[in-house]
Amino acid sequence: MGFFQKLFGGGSDTPKQNVPAAAPAPAATALEQVKGSWQKKGITSLTAPLPYYALTDIKVAHSNTKLFVDFPQASKAVIKRFAPTLTFNPDTSFDGFGYYSDIPMRSGIIDLVELMNAHRQKVANAWIAAAESGQAPANELRLGALHYNPFPAAGSQTGNSLQVQIYETDDFTNDVFRSIYAELRLKGHEMMQATIDEVNRYNCFLNRLTLTALLIAPSAQGDQFVIAGTDVPLAIDLLGSDQKHFDLTRWFAQAASLTDGWTPSAIRFYDLFLNTAAYTTGITATVRLNQPLSDQAVAQIGAKGGHVVSLSGTAVADLLAQGTLDPVTAYAVEMIKARPA
């Protein structure tokens, strides 16, 4: 070999070795593709268990904490003229005090108390305007999520488990934090990119926990999706009598007008998600009916704006392509449909 060949590697006296090419990265699964697509649209899958969560895999733990923002004292007399029975809860933070000194430290939003006071009055003005027009809001109690903890569970039916620590809150508090978030969102706050490991920092904003459920009904032509768009907040009265599970019997009766034709063992939970449009968290689910829907039931679902579509063929894809479903319902349909059969 010449000098320049040795210096610059232009040749070699050693026979060339055949180095095997690196194995290509595995292609993303259909579920991963759907997750990535929806994350770009503002809905992040915080957990996506395979195959699913059974009813007993989701544990509800009441934290015995509360988060309330009171109506401004100077404005209470004004709204009471139009809604005399409307009640509010005094300022209360997770630590039991009304100073809110704990949540700025946890969230890292140092000026959060100042923001709360400004948006408290802004939301109060909107409530007063609604009351003056005869549409006074109802300040109902709601459930918020203090902490989400997904973990593998030995002895679980599916090998998955999700613990949800909840706190009590109300509609006015919800609206105040929605208003604050709208301001932070315009500034591109980092909370919009939160993962399951980070979202608990912002638990004061997680004061609207929802359930989006789809029904699966048998038919002569095969299984059908019943899509009612039931993105409904889980309220205090929807906890079971043991306070450890969501009472879906009552939930389905309220949200889907369904009181029979199914059993708790037919319920499957799927995705815990974060909707960055309003910074709400929710859980998707399906419940399999044990009998076909009657023609009357199908008509009632359609009258309420719902859909009954076949799970086979292109019916689901065609419905999604129309763009008529709200984003959360469309997300639930795509994520559930993308799972392995």
ROVO-902359 format. One record per residue (C-alpha): residue number from 1; chain; z, y, x. Coordinates in nm, 4 decimals, m for minus. Each point is the difference from the previous one (the first is absolute). Example, Ala and Ser with C-alpha at 12.3 -4.5 7.8 and 13.67 -1.06 7.14 Angstrom:
2
+--------+------+----------+----------+----------+
| torkol | rose |        Z |        Y |        X |
+--------+------+----------+----------+----------+
|      1 |    A |   0.7800 |  m0.4500 |   1.2300 |
|      2 |    A |  m0.0660 |   0.3440 |   0.1370 |
+--------+------+----------+----------+----------+
//
This chain:
341
+--------+------+----------+----------+----------+
| torkol | rose |        Z |        Y |        X |
+--------+------+----------+----------+----------+
|      1 |    A |   0.0000 |   0.0000 |   0.0000 |
|      2 |    A |  m0.0896 |   0.3459 |   0.1339 |
|      3 |    A |   0.2556 |   0.2708 |   0.0801 |
|      4 |    A |  m0.0815 |   0.2169 |  m0.3038 |
|      5 |    A |   0.0036 |  m0.2977 |  m0.2317 |
|      6 |    A |   0.3483 |  m0.0905 |   0.1195 |
|      7 |    A |   0.1186 |   0.3605 |  m0.0272 |
|      8 |    A |  m0.1324 |   0.0745 |  m0.3452 |
|      9 |    A |   0.0066 |  m0.3472 |  m0.1548 |
|     10 |    A |  m0.3725 |  m0.0303 |  m0.0358 |
|     11 |    A |   0.0041 |  m0.3699 |   0.0802 |
|     12 |    A |   0.2281 |  m0.2920 |   0.0781 |
|     13 |    A |  m0.0050 |  m0.3234 |   0.1893 |
|     14 |    A |   0.2257 |  m0.1491 |  m0.2703 |
|     15 |    A |  m0.1718 |  m0.1683 |  m0.2909 |
|     16 |    A |   0.0317 |   0.2080 |  m0.3181 |
|     17 |    A |   0.2712 |  m0.1208 |  m0.2356 |
|     18 |    A |  m0.0621 |  m0.0303 |  m0.3747 |
|     19 |    A |   0.2797 |   0.2047 |  m0.1602 |
|     20 |    A |   0.0384 |  m0.0781 |  m0.3687 |
|     21 |    A |  m0.0432 |   0.3003 |  m0.2278 |
|     22 |    A |   0.3107 |   0.1325 |  m0.1719 |
|     23 |    A |   0.0464 |  m0.1352 |  m0.3497 |
|     24 |    A |  m0.0977 |   0.2566 |  m0.2628 |
|     25 |    A |   0.2828 |   0.1588 |  m0.1954 |
|     26 |    A |   0.0552 |  m0.1755 |  m0.3313 |
|     27 |    A |  m0.1681 |   0.1717 |  m0.2905 |
|     28 |    A |   0.2299 |   0.1889 |  m0.2328 |
|     29 |    A |   0.0884 |  m0.1914 |  m0.3131 |
|     30 |    A |  m0.1040 |   0.1298 |  m0.3398 |
|     31 |    A |   0.3600 |   0.1057 |  m0.0619 |
|     32 |    A |   0.0192 |   0.1935 |   0.3291 |
|     33 |    A |  m0.3288 |   0.1719 |  m0.0788 |
|     34 |    A |   0.1255 |   0.1116 |  m0.3409 |
|     35 |    A |   0.3290 |   0.1199 |   0.1529 |
|     36 |    A |  m0.1855 |   0.2062 |   0.2582 |
|     37 |    A |  m0.2316 |   0.1479 |  m0.2598 |
|     38 |    A |   0.2856 |   0.1112 |  m0.2241 |
|     39 |    A |   0.2026 |   0.1420 |   0.2873 |
|     40 |    A |  m0.2867 |   0.2418 |   0.0621 |
|     41 |    A |   0.0230 |   0.0948 |  m0.3686 |
|     42 |    A |   0.3722 |   0.0734 |   0.0206 |
|     43 |    A |   0.1643 |  m0.3227 |  m0.1187 |
|     44 |    A |   0.1792 |  m0.1898 |   0.2770 |
|     45 |    A |   0.1042 |  m0.3647 |  m0.0329 |
|     46 |    A |   0.3541 |  m0.0095 |   0.1370 |
|     47 |    A |   0.0268 |  m0.3760 |  m0.0507 |
|     48 |    A |  m0.2681 |  m0.2468 |  m0.1045 |
|     49 |    A |   0.1605 |  m0.3454 |  m0.0060 |
|     50 |    A |  m0.2000 |  m0.3196 |   0.0014 |
|     51 |    A |  m0.0146 |  m0.1614 |  m0.2346 |
|     52 |    A |   0.2295 |   0.2266 |  m0.2104 |
|     53 |    A |   0.3597 |   0.0775 |  m0.0953 |
|     54 |    A |   0.1481 |  m0.2179 |  m0.2727 |
|     55 |    A |   0.2299 |   0.1694 |  m0.2518 |
|     56 |    A |   0.3103 |  m0.1164 |   0.1875 |
|     57 |    A |  m0.1410 |   0.1174 |   0.3361 |
|     58 |    A |   0.0564 |   0.3655 |  m0.0912 |
|     59 |    A |   0.3678 |   0.0839 |   0.0177 |
|     60 |    A |   0.1275 |   0.3202 |  m0.1560 |
|     61 |    A |   0.3143 |   0.1420 |   0.1568 |
|     62 |    A |   0.1544 |   0.3025 |  m0.1681 |
|     63 |    A |   0.1228 |   0.2322 |   0.2736 |
|     64 |    A |   0.2396 |   0.1776 |  m0.2372 |
|     65 |    A |  m0.1432 |   0.3274 |   0.1253 |
|     66 |    A |  m0.1624 |   0.2844 |  m0.1899 |
|     67 |    A |  m0.2390 |   0.2825 |   0.0739 |
|     68 |    A |  m0.0096 |   0.2869 |  m0.2483 |
|     69 |    A |  m0.1279 |   0.3561 |   0.0136 |
|     70 |    A |   0.1547 |   0.2159 |  m0.2714 |
|     71 |    A |  m0.1896 |   0.2507 |  m0.2121 |
|     72 |    A |   0.0611 |   0.3592 |   0.1217 |
|     73 |    A |   0.3108 |   0.1313 |  m0.1721 |
|     74 |    A |  m0.1580 |   0.3327 |  m0.0915 |
|     75 |    A |  m0.2903 |  m0.1789 |  m0.1709 |
|     76 |    A |   0.1989 |  m0.2536 |  m0.2027 |
|     77 |    A |   0.0715 |   0.2414 |  m0.2856 |
|     78 |    A |  m0.3714 |   0.0776 |  m0.0247 |
|     79 |    A |  m0.1198 |  m0.3596 |  m0.0320 |
|     80 |    A |   0.2897 |  m0.0883 |  m0.2318 |
|     81 |    A |  m0.1422 |   0.2427 |  m0.2573 |
|     82 |    A |  m0.3029 |  m0.2250 |  m0.0350 |
|     83 |    A |   0.1557 |  m0.3391 |   0.0884 |
|     84 |    A |   0.3698 |   0.0156 |  m0.0926 |
|     85 |    A |   0.0634 |  m0.3713 |   0.0600 |
|     86 |    A |  m0.1511 |  m0.0062 |   0.3503 |
|     87 |    A |   0.2563 |  m0.0964 |   0.2645 |
|     88 |    A |  m0.0025 |   0.0129 |   0.3786 |
|     89 |    A |   0.1983 |  m0.1560 |   0.2818 |
|     90 |    A |   0.1959 |   0.2009 |   0.2594 |
|     91 |    A |  m0.1223 |   0.0234 |   0.3592 |
|     92 |    A |   0.0726 |  m0.3344 |   0.1651 |
|     93 |    A |  m0.1297 |  m0.1482 |   0.3237 |
|     94 |    A |   0.0234 |  m0.3539 |   0.1328 |
|     95 |    A |   0.3285 |   0.0772 |   0.1734 |
|     96 |    A |   0.1590 |   0.0987 |  m0.3303 |
|     97 |    A |   0.0108 |   0.3722 |   0.0750 |
|     98 |    A |  m0.2150 |   0.2813 |  m0.1325 |
|     99 |    A |  m0.0872 |   0.1654 |   0.3304 |
|    100 |    A |  m0.2946 |  m0.2284 |   0.0885 |
|    101 |    A |   0.0976 |   0.0075 |   0.3675 |
|    102 |    A |  m0.0887 |  m0.3678 |   0.0454 |
|    103 |    A |  m0.3647 |  m0.0095 |  m0.1044 |
|    104 |    A |  m0.1441 |   0.2619 |   0.2413 |
|    105 |    A |   0.1424 |  m0.1973 |   0.2923 |
|    106 |    A |  m0.1347 |  m0.3306 |  m0.1240 |
|    107 |    A |  m0.3463 |   0.1283 |  m0.0925 |
|    108 |    A |  m0.0379 |   0.2375 |   0.2946 |
|    109 |    A |  m0.1039 |   0.2771 |  m0.2421 |
|    110 |    A |   0.2458 |   0.2589 |   0.1279 |
|    111 |    A |  m0.0707 |   0.2628 |  m0.2666 |
|    112 |    A |   0.0183 |  m0.2488 |  m0.2874 |
|    113 |    A |   0.2961 |   0.1678 |  m0.1740 |
|    114 |    A |  m0.1823 |   0.3344 |   0.0014 |
|    115 |    A |  m0.3079 |  m0.1708 |  m0.1412 |
|    116 |    A |   0.2097 |  m0.1668 |  m0.2714 |
|    117 |    A |   0.1449 |   0.3309 |  m0.1139 |
|    118 |    A |  m0.3407 |   0.1682 |  m0.0122 |
|    119 |    A |  m0.1677 |  m0.2840 |  m0.1870 |
|    120 |    A |   0.3004 |  m0.0483 |  m0.2305 |
|    121 |    A |  m0.0768 |   0.3396 |  m0.1520 |
|    122 |    A |  m0.3761 |  m0.0567 |   0.0042 |
|    123 |    A |   0.0349 |  m0.3258 |  m0.1960 |
|    124 |    A |   0.2592 |   0.1550 |  m0.2338 |
|    125 |    A |  m0.2491 |   0.2730 |  m0.0907 |
|    126 |    A |  m0.2595 |  m0.2667 |  m0.0823 |
|    127 |    A |   0.2505 |  m0.1891 |  m0.2163 |
|    128 |    A |   0.0916 |   0.3186 |  m0.1863 |
|    129 |    A |  m0.3669 |   0.0748 |  m0.0648 |
|    130 |    A |  m0.0476 |  m0.3529 |  m0.1349 |
|    131 |    A |   0.3072 |   0.0324 |  m0.2230 |
|    132 |    A |  m0.1224 |   0.3333 |  m0.1371 |
|    133 |    A |  m0.3250 |  m0.1687 |  m0.1043 |
|    134 |    A |   0.1892 |  m0.2756 |  m0.1813 |
|    135 |    A |  m0.0452 |  m0.2628 |   0.2723 |
|    136 |    A |   0.3444 |  m0.0092 |   0.1589 |
|    137 |    A |   0.0237 |  m0.2711 |   0.2679 |
|    138 |    A |   0.2635 |  m0.2719 |  m0.0354 |
|    139 |    A |   0.2269 |  m0.0229 |   0.3012 |
|    140 |    A |   0.0316 |  m0.3793 |  m0.0016 |
|    141 |    A |   0.1737 |  m0.2074 |   0.2643 |
|    142 |    A |  m0.2282 |  m0.1811 |   0.2445 |
|    143 |    A |   0.0241 |  m0.2381 |   0.2925 |
|    144 |    A |  m0.0717 |   0.1098 |   0.3552 |
|    145 |    A |  m0.0381 |  m0.2170 |   0.3099 |
|    146 |    A |   0.2680 |   0.0600 |   0.2613 |
|    147 |    A |  m0.1194 |  m0.2731 |   0.2360 |
|    148 |    A |  m0.2713 |  m0.2643 |   0.0108 |
|    149 |    A |   0.0694 |  m0.3066 |   0.2117 |
|    150 |    A |  m0.2680 |  m0.2732 |   0.0179 |
|    151 |    A |   0.1105 |  m0.3128 |   0.1817 |
|    152 |    A |  m0.0818 |  m0.3726 |   0.0195 |
|    153 |    A |   0.2333 |  m0.1950 |  m0.2253 |
|    154 |    A |   0.1076 |  m0.3556 |   0.0739 |
|    155 |    A |  m0.0069 |  m0.2051 |  m0.3156 |
|    156 |    A |  m0.2223 |   0.2498 |  m0.1768 |
|    157 |    A |  m0.2659 |  m0.1414 |  m0.2271 |
|    158 |    A |  m0.2685 |   0.1901 |   0.1924 |
|    159 |    A |   0.1667 |   0.0647 |   0.3372 |
|    160 |    A |   0.0050 |   0.3725 |  m0.0743 |
|    161 |    A |   0.2698 |   0.2325 |  m0.1236 |
|    162 |    A |   0.0375 |   0.3692 |  m0.0723 |
|    163 |    A |   0.3283 |   0.1788 |  m0.0490 |
|    164 |    A |  m0.0109 |   0.3279 |  m0.1892 |
|    165 |    A |   0.3081 |   0.2187 |   0.0203 |
|    166 |    A |  m0.0142 |   0.2416 |  m0.2904 |
|    167 |    A |   0.1670 |   0.3249 |  m0.0957 |
|    168 |    A |   0.0264 |   0.1988 |  m0.3210 |
|    169 |    A |  m0.1964 |   0.3198 |  m0.0481 |
|    170 |    A |  m0.1645 |   0.1897 |  m0.2860 |
|    171 |    A |  m0.3249 |   0.1638 |  m0.1066 |
|    172 |    A |   0.0881 |   0.3550 |   0.1068 |
|    173 |    A |   0.0942 |  m0.1204 |   0.3486 |
|    174 |    A |  m0.3251 |  m0.1958 |   0.0095 |
|    175 |    A |  m0.2026 |   0.3106 |  m0.0842 |
|    176 |    A |   0.1788 |   0.2115 |   0.2628 |
|    177 |    A |  m0.0807 |  m0.2468 |   0.2787 |
|    178 |    A |  m0.3575 |  m0.0444 |  m0.1267 |
|    179 |    A |  m0.0402 |   0.3770 |   0.0274 |
|    180 |    A |   0.1460 |   0.0065 |   0.3528 |
|    181 |    A |  m0.2276 |  m0.2835 |   0.1046 |
|    182 |    A |  m0.3066 |   0.1824 |  m0.1308 |
|    183 |    A |   0.0816 |   0.2818 |   0.2430 |
|    184 |    A |   0.0639 |  m0.2369 |   0.2920 |
|    185 |    A |  m0.3169 |  m0.1943 |  m0.0736 |
|    186 |    A |  m0.2117 |   0.3131 |   0.0345 |
|    187 |    A |   0.1481 |   0.0377 |   0.3485 |
|    188 |    A |  m0.0927 |  m0.3593 |   0.0898 |
|    189 |    A |   0.3603 |  m0.1123 |   0.0465 |
|    190 |    A |   0.0450 |  m0.3214 |   0.1989 |
|    191 |    A |   0.1754 |  m0.1671 |  m0.2959 |
|    192 |    A |  m0.3464 |  m0.0652 |  m0.1429 |
|    193 |    A |  m0.0582 |  m0.2595 |   0.2751 |
|    194 |    A |   0.3326 |  m0.1809 |  m0.0530 |
|    195 |    A |   0.0081 |  m0.3793 |   0.0375 |
|    196 |    A |   0.2603 |  m0.2417 |  m0.1354 |
|    197 |    A |   0.2119 |   0.0746 |   0.3081 |
|    198 |    A |  m0.0104 |   0.3761 |  m0.0582 |
|    199 |    A |  m0.0185 |   0.0546 |  m0.3749 |
|    200 |    A |   0.3749 |  m0.0436 |  m0.0538 |
|    201 |    A |   0.0608 |   0.3235 |   0.1923 |
|    202 |    A |  m0.1506 |   0.1837 |  m0.2954 |
|    203 |    A |   0.2011 |  m0.1748 |  m0.2715 |
|    204 |    A |   0.0863 |   0.3290 |  m0.1704 |
|    205 |    A |  m0.3720 |   0.0170 |  m0.0900 |
|    206 |    A |  m0.0120 |  m0.3645 |  m0.1123 |
|    207 |    A |   0.1475 |   0.0827 |  m0.3378 |
|    208 |    A |  m0.2744 |  m0.1489 |  m0.2121 |
|    209 |    A |  m0.0287 |  m0.3771 |   0.0327 |
|    210 |    A |  m0.2773 |  m0.1445 |  m0.2158 |
|    211 |    A |  m0.1342 |  m0.3387 |  m0.1001 |
|    212 |    A |  m0.3711 |  m0.0594 |  m0.0503 |
|    213 |    A |  m0.0593 |  m0.3370 |  m0.1610 |
|    214 |    A |  m0.3127 |  m0.1844 |  m0.1008 |
|    215 |    A |  m0.0055 |  m0.2841 |  m0.2495 |
|    216 |    A |  m0.2016 |  m0.3174 |   0.0600 |
|    217 |    A |  m0.1006 |  m0.1714 |  m0.3218 |
|    218 |    A |  m0.1789 |  m0.3330 |  m0.0440 |
|    219 |    A |  m0.3178 |  m0.0141 |  m0.2043 |
|    220 |    A |  m0.2779 |  m0.2435 |  m0.0767 |
|    221 |    A |  m0.2121 |   0.1733 |   0.2657 |
|    222 |    A |   0.2719 |  m0.0077 |   0.2671 |
|    223 |    A |   0.2841 |   0.2300 |   0.1006 |
|    224 |    A |  m0.0114 |   0.3651 |  m0.0982 |
|    225 |    A |   0.1620 |   0.3120 |   0.1484 |
|    226 |    A |   0.1745 |   0.2153 |  m0.2579 |
|    227 |    A |   0.0085 |   0.3485 |   0.1487 |
|    228 |    A |   0.2138 |   0.2462 |  m0.1897 |
|    229 |    A |   0.0686 |   0.2515 |   0.2754 |
|    230 |    A |   0.3744 |  m0.0500 |  m0.0356 |
|    231 |    A |   0.1236 |   0.2215 |   0.2837 |
|    232 |    A |   0.3381 |   0.0522 |  m0.1631 |
|    233 |    A |   0.3224 |   0.1231 |   0.1648 |
|    234 |    A |   0.2786 |  m0.2545 |   0.0231 |
|    235 |    A |   0.2861 |   0.1741 |  m0.1797 |
|    236 |    A |   0.3710 |  m0.0747 |   0.0047 |
|    237 |    A |  m0.0138 |  m0.2034 |  m0.3206 |
|    238 |    A |  m0.2560 |  m0.2380 |   0.1501 |
|    239 |    A |   0.2472 |  m0.1599 |   0.2361 |
|    240 |    A |   0.1151 |  m0.3418 |  m0.1113 |
|    241 |    A |   0.3498 |  m0.0543 |  m0.1296 |
|    242 |    A |   0.1043 |  m0.1253 |   0.3452 |
|    243 |    A |  m0.1347 |   0.3236 |   0.1562 |
|    244 |    A |  m0.1704 |  m0.2140 |   0.2671 |
|    245 |    A |  m0.3493 |  m0.0485 |  m0.1402 |
|    246 |    A |  m0.2468 |   0.2034 |  m0.1974 |
|    247 |    A |   0.0017 |  m0.1089 |  m0.3638 |
|    248 |    A |  m0.3712 |  m0.0471 |  m0.0452 |
|    249 |    A |   0.0448 |  m0.1296 |  m0.3540 |
|    250 |    A |   0.0889 |   0.3502 |  m0.1084 |
|    251 |    A |  m0.2503 |   0.1552 |   0.2388 |
|    252 |    A |  m0.2934 |  m0.1949 |  m0.1402 |
|    253 |    A |   0.1125 |   0.0743 |  m0.3542 |
|    254 |    A |  m0.0014 |   0.3739 |   0.0772 |
|    255 |    A |  m0.2986 |   0.0251 |   0.2304 |
|    256 |    A |  m0.2339 |  m0.2667 |  m0.1303 |
|    257 |    A |   0.1310 |  m0.0625 |  m0.3537 |
|    258 |    A |   0.0413 |  m0.3628 |   0.1037 |
|    259 |    A |   0.3115 |  m0.1769 |  m0.1193 |
|    260 |    A |  m0.1007 |  m0.3660 |   0.0097 |
|    261 |    A |  m0.2664 |  m0.2373 |   0.1321 |
|    262 |    A |   0.1352 |  m0.0017 |   0.3570 |
|    263 |    A |   0.2951 |  m0.1213 |   0.2032 |
|    264 |    A |   0.1753 |   0.1528 |   0.3043 |
|    265 |    A |  m0.1265 |  m0.2820 |   0.2222 |
|    266 |    A |  m0.3524 |   0.1286 |  m0.0609 |
|    267 |    A |   0.0733 |   0.3349 |   0.1692 |
|    268 |    A |  m0.1310 |   0.0682 |   0.3495 |
|    269 |    A |   0.0656 |   0.3190 |   0.1944 |
|    270 |    A |  m0.2455 |   0.1050 |   0.2670 |
|    271 |    A |  m0.0120 |   0.3350 |   0.1761 |
|    272 |    A |   0.2625 |   0.2615 |   0.0659 |
|    273 |    A |  m0.2044 |   0.3162 |   0.0451 |
|    274 |    A |   0.0318 |   0.3714 |   0.0697 |
|    275 |    A |  m0.2212 |   0.2359 |  m0.1969 |
|    276 |    A |  m0.0263 |   0.3129 |   0.2120 |
|    277 |    A |  m0.1540 |   0.2016 |  m0.2864 |
|    278 |    A |   0.3536 |   0.0622 |  m0.1295 |
|    279 |    A |   0.2106 |  m0.2023 |   0.2458 |
|    280 |    A |   0.0982 |  m0.2703 |  m0.2438 |
|    281 |    A |   0.0603 |  m0.3661 |   0.0768 |
|    282 |    A |  m0.0936 |  m0.2856 |  m0.2260 |
|    283 |    A |  m0.0323 |  m0.3748 |  m0.0267 |
|    284 |    A |  m0.2991 |  m0.1903 |  m0.1329 |
|    285 |    A |   0.0382 |  m0.3179 |  m0.2029 |
|    286 |    A |  m0.1751 |  m0.2482 |  m0.2237 |
|    287 |    A |   0.1318 |  m0.2068 |  m0.2848 |
|    288 |    A |  m0.1937 |  m0.3034 |  m0.1178 |
|    289 |    A |  m0.0042 |  m0.0515 |  m0.3745 |
|    290 |    A |   0.0241 |  m0.3543 |  m0.1306 |
|    291 |    A |  m0.2405 |   0.0544 |  m0.2869 |
|    292 |    A |  m0.3278 |   0.1854 |  m0.0587 |
|    293 |    A |   0.0044 |   0.3514 |  m0.1396 |
|    294 |    A |  m0.0818 |   0.0338 |  m0.3663 |
|    295 |    A |  m0.2943 |   0.2143 |  m0.1085 |
|    296 |    A |   0.2523 |   0.2436 |  m0.1456 |
|    297 |    A |   0.1833 |   0.0279 |   0.3347 |
|    298 |    A |  m0.3273 |   0.0642 |   0.1854 |
|    299 |    A |  m0.0870 |   0.2716 |  m0.2515 |
|    300 |    A |   0.3428 |   0.1627 |   0.0405 |
|    301 |    A |  m0.0340 |   0.0001 |   0.3791 |
|    302 |    A |  m0.3417 |   0.1624 |  m0.0247 |
|    303 |    A |   0.1312 |   0.2604 |  m0.2452 |
|    304 |    A |   0.2612 |   0.1029 |   0.2570 |
|    305 |    A |  m0.2631 |   0.0432 |   0.2699 |
|    306 |    A |   0.0595 |  m0.3388 |   0.1597 |
|    307 |    A |  m0.2488 |  m0.2621 |   0.1114 |
|    308 |    A |  m0.0373 |  m0.3773 |  m0.0274 |
|    309 |    A |  m0.2394 |  m0.1316 |   0.2651 |
|    310 |    A |  m0.0905 |  m0.3410 |   0.1360 |
|    311 |    A |   0.1337 |  m0.0913 |   0.3440 |
|    312 |    A |  m0.3216 |  m0.1857 |   0.0758 |
|    313 |    A |  m0.3362 |   0.1574 |   0.0713 |
|    314 |    A |  m0.0387 |   0.3728 |   0.0575 |
|    315 |    A |   0.1953 |   0.1333 |  m0.2997 |
|    316 |    A |   0.2923 |   0.1320 |   0.2074 |
|    317 |    A |  m0.2284 |   0.1560 |   0.2629 |
|    318 |    A |  m0.2115 |   0.1588 |  m0.2733 |
|    319 |    A |   0.3093 |   0.1522 |  m0.1623 |
|    320 |    A |   0.1232 |   0.1391 |   0.3331 |
|    321 |    A |  m0.3430 |   0.1467 |   0.0690 |
|    322 |    A |   0.0182 |   0.2029 |  m0.3213 |
|    323 |    A |   0.2890 |   0.2010 |   0.1468 |
|    324 |    A |   0.1841 |   0.0203 |  m0.3323 |
|    325 |    A |   0.3279 |  m0.1566 |   0.1182 |
|    326 |    A |   0.2738 |   0.2204 |   0.1397 |
|    327 |    A |   0.0431 |  m0.0451 |   0.3781 |
|    328 |    A |   0.3237 |  m0.2014 |  m0.0131 |
|    329 |    A |  m0.1403 |  m0.2458 |  m0.2553 |
|    330 |    A |  m0.3242 |  m0.0338 |   0.1974 |
|    331 |    A |   0.2028 |  m0.0648 |   0.3160 |
|    332 |    A |   0.2022 |  m0.2703 |  m0.1784 |
|    333 |    A |  m0.3123 |  m0.1689 |  m0.1347 |
|    334 |    A |  m0.1751 |  m0.0047 |   0.3380 |
|    335 |    A |   0.3027 |  m0.1144 |   0.1988 |
|    336 |    A |   0.0838 |  m0.2818 |  m0.2402 |
|    337 |    A |  m0.3624 |  m0.1107 |  m0.0343 |
|    338 |    A |  m0.0439 |  m0.0075 |   0.3827 |
|    339 |    A |   0.2722 |  m0.2587 |   0.0522 |
|    340 |    A |  m0.0951 |  m0.3592 |   0.0744 |
|    341 |    A |  m0.0183 |  m0.2087 |  m0.3142 |
+--------+------+----------+----------+----------+
//
